[in-house]
Amino acid sequence: MSSRAIAFIAFIALLFIGAGVLAGVMPLTEGGSECGSAFVSPSLAAGQDHVNECEDVRNLVQIPTTILLAVGGVLLLAAFFLDVRSTVERHRREEEQQSAAPGDS
């Protein structure tokens, strides 16, 4: 696989991770009251009833946020291992070419 394709996969992975982080820190509201964000719960000073109301909203946002982060992480790992594989193959080809060349020793 070419280095451009690997860089493109890594770029797409970073886009997914960035979208997941943005969705995770975006402030949420339920019925006009603040609910924190997908991964940060509201303060307990607001009362337990308010926290319970916000759980549904937070849970609905946590699912796609977690999926975005997971897909981005998998794509980033795939790009890393594809890069390692192409580097190993390139070194292997270089060694084969050196061993096939007439002996300089």
C-alpha positions as CSV (number, residue, x, y, z in Angstrom):
1,M,0.0,0.0,0.0
2,S,1.3,3.4,-0.9
3,S,2.3,5.9,1.7
4,R,-0.3,8.3,0.5
5,A,-3.1,5.8,1.1
6,I,-1.7,5.2,4.6
7,A,-1.6,8.9,5.3
8,F,-5.2,9.2,4.0
9,I,-6.4,6.5,6.4
10,A,-4.6,8.2,9.3
11,F,-6.2,11.5,8.3
12,I,-9.7,9.9,8.2
13,A,-8.9,8.3,11.6
14,L,-8.0,11.7,13.1
15,L,-11.3,13.2,11.7
16,F,-13.3,10.4,13.4
17,I,-11.4,10.9,16.7
18,G,-11.8,14.7,16.5
19,A,-15.6,14.4,15.8
20,G,-15.9,12.0,18.8
21,V,-14.0,14.4,21.1
22,L,-16.1,17.3,20.0
23,A,-19.4,15.3,20.5
24,G,-18.1,14.2,23.9
25,V,-17.4,17.7,25.2
26,M,-20.3,19.5,23.6
27,P,-22.7,20.8,26.4
28,L,-26.1,19.1,26.6
29,T,-29.4,20.4,27.8
30,E,-32.7,18.7,28.7
31,G,-35.7,20.9,29.1
32,G,-33.7,24.1,29.2
33,S,-31.4,22.9,32.0
34,E,-27.8,22.1,31.6
35,C,-26.8,18.4,31.7
36,G,-23.0,18.6,31.4
37,S,-21.6,16.7,28.4
38,A,-21.6,13.1,27.2
39,F,-18.7,12.1,29.5
40,V,-18.9,14.7,32.2
41,S,-22.0,14.6,34.5
42,P,-23.7,17.7,35.8
43,S,-22.9,18.9,39.2
44,L,-24.7,17.3,42.1
45,A,-25.8,20.8,43.3
46,A,-28.5,20.7,40.7
47,G,-30.3,17.9,42.6
48,Q,-30.7,14.2,42.0
49,D,-33.9,14.5,40.0
50,H,-32.2,16.8,37.5
51,V,-29.3,14.3,37.3
52,N,-31.7,11.5,36.5
53,E,-33.4,13.5,33.8
54,C,-30.1,14.2,32.2
55,E,-29.0,10.5,32.1
56,D,-31.2,9.7,29.1
57,V,-29.8,12.6,27.1
58,R,-26.2,11.8,28.1
59,N,-26.7,8.1,27.3
60,L,-28.0,8.9,23.8
61,V,-25.0,11.1,23.0
62,Q,-22.5,8.6,24.6
63,I,-23.3,5.9,22.1
64,P,-22.4,7.7,18.8
65,T,-19.5,9.4,20.6
66,T,-18.0,6.1,21.7
67,I,-18.5,4.7,18.2
68,L,-16.8,7.6,16.6
69,L,-13.8,7.3,19.0
70,A,-13.6,3.5,18.5
71,V,-13.7,3.7,14.7
72,G,-11.1,6.4,14.7
73,G,-8.9,4.3,17.0
74,V,-9.2,1.2,14.9
75,L,-8.4,3.2,11.7
76,L,-5.4,4.8,13.4
77,L,-4.1,1.4,14.5
78,A,-4.7,0.0,11.0
79,A,-2.7,2.9,9.4
80,F,0.1,2.2,11.9
81,F,0.3,-1.5,11.2
82,L,0.0,-0.9,7.4
83,D,2.9,1.5,7.7
84,V,5.0,-1.0,9.7
85,R,4.2,-3.7,7.2
86,S,5.2,-1.6,4.2
87,T,8.4,-0.5,5.9
88,V,9.3,-4.2,6.6
89,E,8.5,-5.1,3.0
90,R,10.7,-2.3,1.7
91,H,13.6,-3.3,3.9
92,R,13.2,-6.9,2.8
93,R,13.3,-5.9,-0.8
94,E,16.4,-3.8,-0.3
95,E,18.1,-6.7,1.4
96,E,17.2,-9.1,-1.4
97,Q,18.5,-6.6,-4.0
98,Q,21.8,-6.3,-2.1
99,S,22.2,-10.0,-1.8
100,A,21.3,-10.6,-5.5
101,A,23.9,-7.9,-6.6
102,P,27.4,-9.2,-7.5
103,G,29.6,-9.5,-4.4
104,D,31.5,-6.4,-3.5
105,S,33.4,-8.1,-0.8
